[in-house]
């Protein structure tokens, strides 16, 4: 049986917000999906699919639905043939954009430098 690392209520309480955020953003593609929709303001499914090299259609659909369910995205369906769907950020999603911008800035300063050796790409 594992030992609970969060022995006090205070330690547990401090981790709850991060645990909730991790639950919402878990998924390999969610940060990039949010970034592209924030950058372009409106994205159609096909545009996102082309931008996210390596994602499957089913994974994109699942992660878009989860982000919509969690209140980050708005999905607008146009009654046309063929169907036309656009994704935009909700107010909650827009409030997350400064966090995304800080993540990009941090990555540029720490992971995009010539000194950084990426352990995942030899």
C-alpha positions as CSV (number, residue, x, y, z in Angstrom):
1,X,0.0,0.0,0.0
2,X,1.4,3.4,-0.9
3,X,1.9,6.1,1.6
4,X,-0.1,9.3,1.2
5,X,2.4,12.1,0.5
6,X,-0.2,14.7,1.4
7,X,-0.4,14.1,5.1
8,X,-2.0,17.4,6.1
9,X,-5.2,19.0,4.8
10,X,-3.3,22.1,3.9
11,X,-0.9,20.2,1.6
12,X,-3.8,18.5,-0.1
13,X,-5.7,21.7,-0.6
14,X,-2.8,23.3,-2.3
15,X,-2.7,20.6,-4.9
16,X,-6.4,20.5,-5.7
17,X,-6.3,23.4,-8.2
18,X,-3.4,21.9,-10.1
19,X,-5.1,18.5,-10.1
20,X,-8.2,20.0,-11.5
21,X,-6.2,21.8,-14.2
22,X,-4.3,18.7,-15.1
23,X,-7.6,16.8,-15.4
24,X,-8.9,19.4,-17.8
25,X,-5.7,19.7,-19.9
26,X,-4.7,16.0,-19.8
27,X,-4.4,14.9,-23.4
28,X,-1.4,15.2,-25.7
29,X,-3.1,17.7,-28.0
30,X,-5.2,20.0,-25.8
31,X,-2.6,22.8,-25.3
32,X,-2.0,23.0,-29.0
33,X,-5.7,22.9,-29.8
34,X,-6.2,25.8,-27.4
35,X,-3.2,27.7,-28.8
36,X,-4.3,27.4,-32.4
37,X,-7.9,28.5,-31.6
38,X,-6.6,31.4,-29.5
39,X,-4.1,32.4,-32.3
40,X,-6.5,32.2,-35.2
41,X,-9.7,33.1,-33.1
42,X,-11.9,30.7,-35.2
43,X,-10.9,27.2,-36.3
44,X,-12.7,24.6,-38.3
45,X,-12.2,21.0,-37.6
46,X,-10.3,20.4,-40.9
47,X,-8.0,23.4,-40.2
48,X,-7.1,22.0,-36.8
49,X,-6.7,18.5,-38.2
50,X,-4.1,19.8,-40.8
51,X,-2.3,21.9,-38.2
52,X,-1.9,19.0,-35.7
53,X,0.5,16.7,-37.5
54,X,0.1,13.2,-36.3
55,X,-3.3,13.5,-34.6
56,X,-6.1,11.1,-35.6
57,X,-9.6,12.4,-36.4
58,X,-11.1,10.5,-33.5
59,X,-8.6,11.9,-31.1
60,X,-9.2,15.4,-32.3
61,X,-13.0,14.9,-32.0
62,X,-12.6,13.5,-28.5
63,X,-10.3,16.3,-27.2
64,X,-12.5,19.0,-28.8
65,X,-15.5,17.6,-27.1
66,X,-13.7,17.4,-23.7
67,X,-12.5,21.0,-24.0
68,X,-16.1,22.1,-24.9
69,X,-17.5,20.1,-22.0
70,X,-15.0,21.7,-19.6
71,X,-16.0,25.2,-20.8
72,X,-12.9,26.2,-22.8
73,X,-14.4,26.0,-26.3
74,X,-17.6,27.0,-28.0
75,X,-18.7,24.8,-31.0
76,X,-20.9,26.4,-33.6
77,X,-22.6,24.1,-36.2
78,X,-23.8,25.6,-39.4
79,X,-26.7,23.8,-41.0
80,X,-25.1,23.2,-44.4
81,X,-24.3,20.3,-46.6
82,X,-21.5,19.3,-46.0
83,X,-21.6,20.2,-42.3
84,X,-19.6,23.2,-41.2
85,X,-18.4,23.5,-37.6
86,X,-16.3,26.3,-36.1
87,X,-14.6,26.4,-32.7
88,X,-13.9,29.5,-30.7
89,X,-12.7,30.1,-27.2
90,X,-15.3,30.8,-24.5
91,X,-14.7,33.5,-21.9
92,X,-13.1,30.9,-19.7
93,X,-10.9,29.8,-22.6
94,X,-9.9,33.4,-23.3
95,X,-9.0,33.8,-19.7
96,X,-6.5,31.0,-20.1
97,X,-4.7,32.7,-23.1
98,X,-2.2,34.6,-20.8
99,X,-1.2,31.2,-19.3
100,X,-0.6,29.8,-22.8
101,X,1.4,32.9,-23.7
102,X,3.6,32.5,-20.6
103,X,4.2,28.9,-21.5
104,X,5.3,29.8,-25.0
105,X,7.6,32.5,-23.6
106,X,9.1,30.1,-21.1
107,X,9.6,27.4,-23.8
108,X,11.3,29.9,-26.1
109,X,13.7,30.9,-23.3
110,X,14.4,27.4,-22.0
111,X,13.7,24.8,-24.6
112,X,14.4,26.6,-27.9
113,X,17.9,27.6,-27.0
114,X,21.0,26.1,-28.6
115,X,22.1,24.8,-25.2
116,X,18.9,22.7,-24.7
117,X,19.2,19.0,-25.5
118,X,15.8,17.4,-26.1
119,X,15.8,13.9,-24.5
120,X,12.9,12.9,-26.7
121,X,14.5,13.7,-30.0
122,X,18.1,12.6,-30.5
